[in-house]
Amino acid sequence: MKLDEVVPWGRTLEEYKLMFSLSENDLNTKILGCGDGPASFNAEMTALNQSVVSIDPIYQFSAEQIEQRVRATYDLVISQVKQNSENYIWKNFQDAEELGKARLQAMEKFLLDYELGKVAGRYLPESLPSLEFLNNHFDLCVCSHLLFLYSDQLSLDFHIASIHELVRIAPEIRIFPLLKLDGKLSPYLEPVMEELSSKGYNVQVQSVTYEFQRGGNQMLRIRR
């Protein structure tokens, strides 16, 4: 898949659980969702009385504008998935149409919660690598489909600065996936791990039960 910029593409609470190996204890902590976009993760967690704050620069826009943006990029993303269908594992989704339907359903759940969530401070238009949170403001940060995935668009320096910022505000960070859009392992993974290890952080690549990109069943777990 080839995309020139980060596109808003929503995922569900169940997908977050699988992507990040989230236990019941994890779900009961104060979580930051980084780059959540139009995911239904926050809405679903809030309905369960759990604590999630989502950050994404798209939250500067209205619900209508976000929906327009998702629908504007929908055909491009789905057509590229179809063209490269052999690069995906069709276990959770039967085909590209079912994938697209699931993404739009996640977005619709998000949109129903969005305005209320903005007022409650659960959707904030923050942008890496500089965030307006105090040290240790969260217990856990999960970063879905941003870092590493967009290695061709975001520099190594951006990755390192962003992860240092996330580690500042949460003692544990989980990043998924570790592959780029083209399905190849990000060339930034090794230098990022070396940089973080040199600072004394516990850095591990861990397998997860979620796999849509072929071979994309690992997350990076960082603890300080």
Long-range contacts (C-beta under 8 A, 24 or more apart in sequence): 1-77, 1-80, 1-81, 1-84, 1-87, 1-181, 1-182, 1-183, 2-80, 2-181, 2-182, 3-76, 3-77, 3-80, 3-150, 3-153, 3-181, 4-153, 5-153, 6-35, 6-146, 6-150, 6-153, 7-73, 7-76, 7-77, 8-37, 8-38, 8-56, 8-58, 8-66, 8-69, 8-70, 8-73, 8-107, 9-37, 9-38, 9-70, 9-73, 9-77, 9-103, 9-145, 10-37, 10-38, 10-39, 10-40, 10-70, 10-103, 10-106, 10-107, 10-110, 11-39, 11-40, 11-41, 11-103, 11-106, 11-144, 11-145, 12-39, 12-40, 12-41, 12-44, 12-102, 12-106, 12-109, 13-40, 13-41, 13-44, 13-45, 15-92, 15-210, 16-41, 16-142, 16-144, 18-208, 18-209, 18-210, 19-142, 19-144, 19-176, 19-177, 19-208, 19-210, 19-219, 20-142, 20-144, 20-174, 20-176, 20-208, 20-219, 21-174, 21-206, 21-208, 21-209, 21-219, 22-142, 26-140, 29-138, 29-139, 29-140, 30-137, 30-138, 30-139, 30-140, 31-138, 31-139, 31-140, 31-141, 31-142, 32-133, 32-137, 32-138, 32-140, 32-141, 32-142, 32-166, 32-169, 32-170, 33-141, 33-142, 33-144, 34-128, 34-141, 34-142, 34-143, 34-144, 34-146, 34-166, 35-128, 35-143, 35-144, 35-145, 35-146, 35-147, 36-144, 38-66, 38-67, 38-70, 38-106, 38-107, 38-110, 38-111, 39-106, 39-110, 39-144, 40-105, 40-106, 40-107, 40-109, 40-110, 40-113, 41-144, 42-110, 42-113, 42-117, 42-122, 42-123, 43-109, 43-110, 43-112, 43-113, 43-117, 44-109, 46-113, 46-117, 46-122, 52-122, 53-121, 53-122, 53-123, 53-124, 53-138, 54-117, 54-122, 54-123, 54-124, 55-124, 55-125, 55-126, 55-127, 55-131, 56-123, 56-125, 56-126, 57-125, 57-126, 57-127, 58-125, 59-118, 59-123, 59-124, 59-125, 60-125, 63-111, 63-114, 63-115, 66-107, 66-111, 66-114, 67-107, 67-111, 70-103, 70-104, 70-107, 74-100, 74-103, 74-104, 84-183, 86-214, 87-183, 87-213, 87-214, 88-212, 88-213, 88-214, 89-211, 89-212, 89-213, 89-214, 91-211, 92-210, 92-212, 93-212, 128-158, 128-161, 128-162, 128-165, 128-166, 129-158, 129-161, 129-162, 129-164, 129-165, 130-165, 131-165, 131-166, 131-169, 133-169, 134-169, 135-168, 135-169, 136-169, 136-170, 136-171, 137-169, 137-170, 138-169, 138-170, 139-170, 139-171, 139-172, 140-170, 140-171, 140-172, 140-173, 140-174, 141-166, 141-169, 141-170, 141-172, 141-173, 141-174, 142-173, 142-174, 142-175, 142-176, 143-173, 143-174, 143-175, 143-176, 144-176, 145-176, 145-177, 147-175, 148-175, 148-177, 148-178, 148-179, 148-180, 148-186, 148-188, 148-189, 148-220, 149-177, 149-179, 149-180, 149-181, 149-186, 150-180, 150-181, 151-180, 151-186, 151-187, 151-188, 152-180, 152-181, 156-188, 156-191, 156-192, 159-188, 159-192, 160-191, 160-192, 160-195, 163-192, 163-196, 163-222, 167-196, 167-201, 167-222, 167-224, 171-223, 171-224, 172-221, 172-222, 172-223, 172-224, 173-220, 173-221, 173-222, 173-223, 174-219, 174-220, 174-221, 174-222, 175-219, 175-220, 175-222, 176-208, 176-210, 176-218, 176-219, 176-220, 177-213, 177-216, 177-218, 177-219, 178-205, 178-216, 178-218, 178-219, 178-220, 179-213, 179-215, 179-216, 183-213, 183-214, 183-215, 183-216, 189-220, 192-220, 193-220, 196-222, 200-224
